Amino acid sequence: MENIARKKLIFIVLAVLVVCAIIVLAWFAPLQRTKGVHIVSSVVISQGAAENNTEIEIVKVHGTFLNDGDITAKNLTATVIFTDAAHNKVVRKTVKEGVDLLPNKELTVEFDSEYSRERTVPKTDVNVTIQFVWMENGQLKTA
């Protein structure tokens, strides 16, 4: 009987230690820095009819991006890519060029872009992608 109680106590102690270890790892994991460049972006997209002209739709993009990595993204170019399958078009618009994006969230860059097209019936969406190209440790990188 005493042997079973001792085994239960050991099991409980081990379980508590495992839970504590998980909590400690979860607490310190966000403090680990990303090695290299790590681009983080936030984008808002709206698509609707242009003022005073219901035959034209405008897709508007507003966004920000930053580098939460530990080294500078040199000579960064940000491009908004509009893919309009209904009109069989792909339109690329460079919104920032030649930016040295500092590490550790030290610089936040804001951008805007627009794409106009003829209205579609039924309404179709335009796919929007943001592409980043930069130099990191002498190598060209893309995200």
Summary of the structure (lengths in Angstrom):
residues: 143
radius of gyration: 24.9
end to end distance: 62.5
largest distance: 86.3
contacts: 357
relative contact order: 0.21
helix: 23%
strand: 55%
